[in-house]
Amino acid sequence: MYVSTHDVGAFYRYSKVSDRFEFEKREIRKGILQRPAFPSVMKLAAPGQRPVLFSARGSHGLWTAPGRHKFVRLPRLHDDSGFGVPWMTWKNIHMLKAHSRTPRNWLKFRGKWGNQKSRCHPVSRLGINICEISDGPTGIPLKKMNFRCSAHTAKSLDSRRSN
């Protein structure tokens, strides 16, 4: 599972033995100052059930634990996440194959999702754009496929859909 937050992300792999998602590696897409700490294990709703993720308030950050998360080494820039209203995404899952012929126009979006950047850190005047509100993540066509899901893992995860 890939968890994306700002210009970095974390890869978690499901372990059938331990029945949990375990941190595998971090990906830094851009930004030399971005070094968030990702928990070594992603929590499950209950043993044998779906993972629990936390959306950051007012940003595009997605985290594997609640709390305050510093994602850059500068003051003022952090995400806050917690147990808010659950978004029951597990009740409406659609698996998409990477090279499917089924047209999905939103998969072709080449721009950025979200608001225009604002509330930038003073160092932005030097050309280092670090802002509280960013332009948002890029569309899927601009992402690199750095993670593969084995057929065995996909079947294990697919069996969780009813949980």
Residue frames relative to the residue before (quaternion, step in Angstrom):
aa qw qx qy qz dx dy dz
M 1.0000 0.0000 0.0000 0.0000 0.00 0.00 0.00
Y 0.2333 -0.7632 0.5892 0.1262 3.53 -1.00 0.87
V 0.1199 -0.7746 0.6195 0.0417 3.57 -0.83 1.03
S 0.1558 -0.8198 0.5494 0.0413 3.57 -0.54 1.21
T 0.0876 0.7773 -0.6201 0.0610 3.53 -1.00 0.87
H 0.8234 -0.0918 -0.0115 0.5598 3.53 -0.47 1.29
D 0.7781 -0.3102 0.2272 0.4968 3.62 -0.71 -0.99
V 0.6538 0.4271 -0.3300 0.5303 3.56 1.18 0.53
G 0.0798 -0.7875 0.6078 0.0640 3.52 -1.27 0.18
A 0.2616 -0.7472 0.5886 0.1636 3.54 -1.30 0.26
F 0.2786 -0.7337 0.5994 0.1574 3.52 -1.09 0.83
Y 0.0566 -0.7717 0.6334 0.0071 3.55 -0.90 1.01
R 0.1719 -0.7781 0.5972 0.0915 3.57 -0.98 0.85
Y 0.4288 -0.6972 0.5141 0.2565 3.56 -0.96 0.90
S 0.1670 -0.7617 0.6208 0.0809 3.55 -0.96 0.96
K 0.3567 -0.7469 0.5236 0.2019 3.56 -0.55 1.17
V 0.6101 0.5732 -0.3424 0.4266 3.59 1.09 -0.72
S 0.7867 0.2977 -0.1570 0.5175 3.59 0.81 -0.99
D 0.3155 -0.7770 0.4809 0.2560 3.62 1.33 -0.18
R 0.6375 0.4640 -0.3661 0.4943 3.54 0.78 1.08
F 0.4641 -0.6270 0.5398 0.3164 3.53 -1.34 0.27
E 0.1357 -0.8118 0.5671 0.0316 3.57 -0.74 1.10
F 0.5455 -0.6246 0.4578 0.3206 3.55 -1.02 0.90
E 0.1624 -0.7978 0.5757 0.0758 3.54 -0.90 0.97
K 0.7696 -0.2451 0.1694 0.5647 3.59 0.83 -0.94
R 0.3974 -0.6818 0.5642 0.2428 3.52 -1.35 0.36
E 0.1712 -0.7591 0.6192 0.1052 3.56 -1.15 0.67
I 0.1289 -0.7627 0.6299 0.0698 3.57 -0.87 0.98
R 0.2616 -0.8024 0.5214 0.1263 3.55 -0.39 1.26
K 0.7534 -0.1886 0.1101 0.6202 3.57 1.11 -0.67
G 0.6651 0.5152 -0.3618 0.4017 3.56 -1.21 0.36
I 0.2589 -0.8021 0.5218 0.1318 3.56 -0.34 1.23
L 0.6781 0.4982 -0.2957 0.4523 3.60 1.17 -0.44
Q 0.5888 0.5992 -0.3712 0.3955 3.59 1.22 -0.20
R 0.1951 0.7701 -0.5796 0.1817 3.55 -0.54 1.23
P 0.0510 0.8229 -0.5648 0.0338 3.62 0.50 1.04
A 0.3938 -0.6792 0.5622 0.2598 3.54 -1.23 0.50
F 0.1471 -0.7811 0.6027 0.0703 3.57 -0.77 1.04
P 0.5185 -0.6388 0.4596 0.3345 3.62 -0.92 0.81
S 0.5509 -0.6379 0.4307 0.3226 3.58 -1.11 0.67
V 0.7806 0.1931 -0.1003 0.5860 3.58 1.19 -0.51
M 0.3149 -0.7211 0.5860 0.1938 3.56 -1.06 0.80
K 0.4465 -0.7097 0.4809 0.2562 3.57 -0.82 0.98
L 0.2758 -0.7180 0.6125 0.1825 3.54 -1.23 0.60
A 0.6169 -0.5518 0.4048 0.3886 3.59 -1.16 0.58
A 0.7323 -0.1512 0.1260 0.6519 3.56 1.14 -0.78
P 0.6722 -0.4730 0.3295 0.4646 3.65 -1.11 0.33
G 0.8301 0.1963 -0.1650 0.4951 3.56 -0.91 0.96
Q 0.6472 0.5170 -0.3274 0.4545 3.60 1.23 0.14
R 0.7754 -0.3922 0.2708 0.4144 3.53 -1.40 -0.10
P 0.5453 -0.5951 0.4690 0.3585 3.57 -1.25 0.41
V 0.3089 -0.7225 0.5878 0.1927 3.56 -1.25 0.49
L 0.0556 -0.7866 0.6150 -0.0018 3.57 -0.85 1.07
F 0.2713 -0.7749 0.5582 0.1196 3.57 -1.18 0.59
S 0.2954 -0.7466 0.5737 0.1620 3.57 -0.75 1.08
A 0.4302 -0.6869 0.5239 0.2621 3.54 -1.03 0.82
R 0.5066 -0.6497 0.4768 0.3064 3.55 -1.05 0.79
G 0.8724 0.0814 -0.0820 0.4750 3.56 -0.79 1.08
S 0.7371 0.3447 -0.2499 0.5248 3.62 1.14 0.34
H 0.5905 -0.5730 0.4358 0.3647 3.54 -1.33 -0.07
G 0.4238 0.7319 -0.4512 0.2847 3.59 1.23 0.14
L 0.0722 -0.7536 0.6526 0.0321 3.55 -1.10 0.81
W 0.0690 -0.8353 0.5441 -0.0386 3.55 -0.63 1.19
T 0.4470 -0.6987 0.4984 0.2522 3.56 -1.24 0.52
A 0.7526 0.2265 -0.1763 0.5926 3.59 1.28 0.18
P 0.4874 -0.6381 0.4908 0.3382 3.61 -1.13 0.52
G 0.5194 0.6571 -0.4618 0.2919 3.57 -1.26 0.32
R 0.6093 -0.5113 0.4404 0.4163 3.54 -1.33 -0.32
H 0.0894 -0.8103 0.5791 -0.0090 3.55 -0.79 1.10
K 0.2133 -0.7409 0.6247 0.1240 3.56 -0.75 1.08
F 0.1216 -0.8239 0.5513 0.0489 3.55 -0.62 1.10
V 0.7449 0.1993 -0.1816 0.6102 3.58 1.31 -0.07
R 0.4942 -0.6700 0.4754 0.2844 3.55 -1.20 0.50
L 0.5232 0.5723 -0.4508 0.4422 3.55 0.74 1.11
P 0.5521 -0.6091 0.4374 0.3645 3.60 -1.07 0.61
R 0.7914 0.3579 -0.2769 0.4110 3.54 -1.36 0.42
L 0.7211 0.4326 -0.2723 0.4677 3.61 1.04 -0.47
H 0.3132 0.7135 -0.5658 0.2697 3.53 -0.45 1.27
D 0.3388 -0.6960 0.5892 0.2315 3.54 -1.33 0.26
D 0.1733 -0.7383 0.6393 0.1267 3.54 -1.18 0.66
S 0.0530 0.7872 -0.6118 0.0565 3.56 -0.87 0.96
G 0.0801 0.8048 -0.5837 0.0718 3.55 -1.16 0.53
F 0.6816 -0.4604 0.3713 0.4307 3.52 -1.34 -0.22
G 0.0358 0.8009 -0.5923 0.0796 3.56 -0.03 1.31
V 0.7579 -0.2757 0.2595 0.5313 3.54 -1.08 -0.75
P 0.3941 -0.7322 0.4900 0.2614 3.63 -0.66 0.99
W 0.2360 -0.7178 0.6389 0.1445 3.51 -1.10 0.80
M 0.2573 -0.8379 0.4679 0.1129 3.55 -0.14 1.32
T 0.0304 -0.8477 0.5288 -0.0285 3.56 0.62 1.19
W 0.5946 0.6002 -0.3597 0.3959 3.59 1.11 -0.59
K 0.6263 0.5383 -0.3445 0.4464 3.60 1.22 -0.25
N 0.7809 0.2226 -0.1217 0.5709 3.59 1.26 -0.17
I 0.1801 0.8064 -0.5343 0.1785 3.57 0.57 1.20
H 0.0355 -0.7651 0.6429 0.0090 3.55 -1.04 0.87
M 0.2497 -0.7596 0.5841 0.1392 3.56 -0.67 1.10
L 0.1161 -0.7843 0.6076 0.0464 3.57 -0.91 0.94
K 0.3460 -0.7186 0.5627 0.2174 3.55 -0.91 0.89
A 0.6222 -0.5944 0.3668 0.3535 3.56 -1.04 0.80
H 0.8048 0.2231 -0.1083 0.5393 3.61 0.93 -0.78
S 0.1859 0.8122 -0.5264 0.1696 3.58 1.02 0.79
R 0.3923 -0.7132 0.5290 0.2400 3.57 -1.11 0.66
T 0.4803 0.6542 -0.4450 0.3785 3.59 1.26 -0.08
P 0.3881 -0.7475 0.4794 0.2465 3.63 -0.62 1.04
R 0.0487 0.7468 -0.6602 0.0638 3.54 -0.93 0.97
N 0.3120 -0.8069 0.4696 0.1761 3.56 -0.04 1.31
W 0.6445 0.5325 -0.3418 0.4292 3.61 0.97 -0.74
L 0.5954 0.5652 -0.3672 0.4374 3.61 1.19 -0.41
K 0.6716 0.4996 -0.2861 0.4663 3.58 1.23 -0.42
F 0.4261 0.7280 -0.4498 0.2936 3.61 1.29 -0.11
R 0.1683 -0.8260 0.5356 0.0502 3.59 -0.64 1.14
G 0.5694 0.6003 -0.3838 0.4100 3.60 1.25 0.12
K 0.5534 -0.5530 0.4736 0.4046 3.53 -1.18 -0.73
W 0.3908 -0.6975 0.5528 0.2349 3.56 -1.10 0.78
G 0.7240 0.4807 -0.3109 0.3849 3.57 -1.10 0.61
N 0.7096 -0.4558 0.3577 0.4010 3.49 -1.44 -0.08
Q 0.5915 -0.5157 0.4640 0.4110 3.54 -1.34 0.15
K 0.5812 -0.5988 0.4103 0.3679 3.59 -1.07 0.65
S 0.0773 0.7782 -0.6184 0.0776 3.55 -1.15 0.73
R 0.7930 0.2793 -0.2394 0.4856 3.57 -1.37 0.21
C 0.1476 0.8313 -0.5140 0.1514 3.53 0.83 1.09
H 0.5663 -0.5867 0.4712 0.3362 3.54 -1.22 0.65
P 0.6241 -0.5771 0.3630 0.3817 3.65 -1.01 0.68
V 0.6099 0.5578 -0.3727 0.4218 3.65 1.06 -0.55
S 0.4810 0.6726 -0.4361 0.3550 3.61 1.24 -0.19
R 0.5766 0.5904 -0.3750 0.4223 3.59 1.16 -0.50
L 0.6646 0.4859 -0.2927 0.4864 3.57 1.25 -0.41
G 0.6314 -0.5517 0.3289 0.4345 3.58 1.28 0.11
I 0.5808 0.5288 -0.3883 0.4818 3.59 1.28 0.11
N 0.1744 -0.8386 0.5109 0.0728 3.58 -0.07 1.28
I 0.1724 0.7418 -0.6224 0.1809 3.54 -0.29 1.34
C 0.0651 0.8291 -0.5410 0.1255 3.54 -0.32 1.29
E 0.5572 -0.5874 0.4648 0.3585 3.56 -1.20 0.55
I 0.7476 0.1958 -0.1262 0.6220 3.58 1.04 -0.77
S 0.1331 -0.8054 0.5744 0.0608 3.58 -0.64 1.09
D 0.6787 -0.4811 0.3633 0.4195 3.54 -1.31 0.09
G 0.5521 -0.6260 0.3879 0.3909 3.57 1.20 -0.21
P 0.6568 -0.5248 0.3687 0.3966 3.53 -1.30 0.21
T 0.5359 -0.6119 0.4739 0.3373 3.54 -1.24 0.45
G 0.6046 -0.5520 0.4346 0.3752 3.52 -1.31 0.30
I 0.7147 -0.4917 0.3076 0.3910 3.55 -1.26 0.45
P 0.6389 0.5385 -0.3727 0.4037 3.69 0.86 -0.69
L 0.6898 0.4726 -0.2823 0.4702 3.60 1.17 -0.46
K 0.5504 0.6081 -0.3911 0.4174 3.60 1.29 0.00
K 0.3767 -0.6775 0.5777 0.2556 3.54 -1.24 0.53
M 0.3565 -0.7104 0.5631 0.2261 3.57 -1.05 0.75
N 0.0500 0.8464 -0.5240 0.0812 3.59 0.15 1.29
F 0.7294 0.3793 -0.2094 0.5294 3.57 1.22 0.06
R 0.1418 -0.7913 0.5914 0.0627 3.56 -0.88 0.91
C 0.2488 -0.7389 0.6110 0.1374 3.53 -1.10 0.78
S 0.3589 -0.7387 0.5242 0.2252 3.58 -0.62 1.07
A 0.6373 -0.5308 0.3901 0.4000 3.59 -1.20 0.48
H 0.6298 0.5405 -0.3333 0.4474 3.60 1.02 -0.79
T 0.6649 0.4916 -0.2991 0.4763 3.59 0.92 -0.91
A 0.6434 0.5290 -0.3260 0.4471 3.59 0.94 -0.86
K 0.6546 0.4977 -0.3185 0.4716 3.61 0.96 -0.80
S 0.6362 0.5279 -0.3292 0.4564 3.60 0.99 -0.82
L 0.6927 0.4680 -0.2753 0.4747 3.56 0.92 -0.93
D 0.6229 0.5464 -0.3414 0.4437 3.58 1.02 -0.76
S 0.6347 0.5356 -0.3367 0.4438 3.61 1.05 -0.69
R 0.6165 0.5607 -0.3396 0.4362 3.62 1.22 -0.38
R 0.4587 0.7319 -0.4300 0.2626 3.58 1.21 -0.41
S 0.6895 0.4868 -0.2988 0.4454 3.59 0.99 -0.67
N 0.5638 0.6225 -0.3835 0.3841 3.63 1.22 -0.25
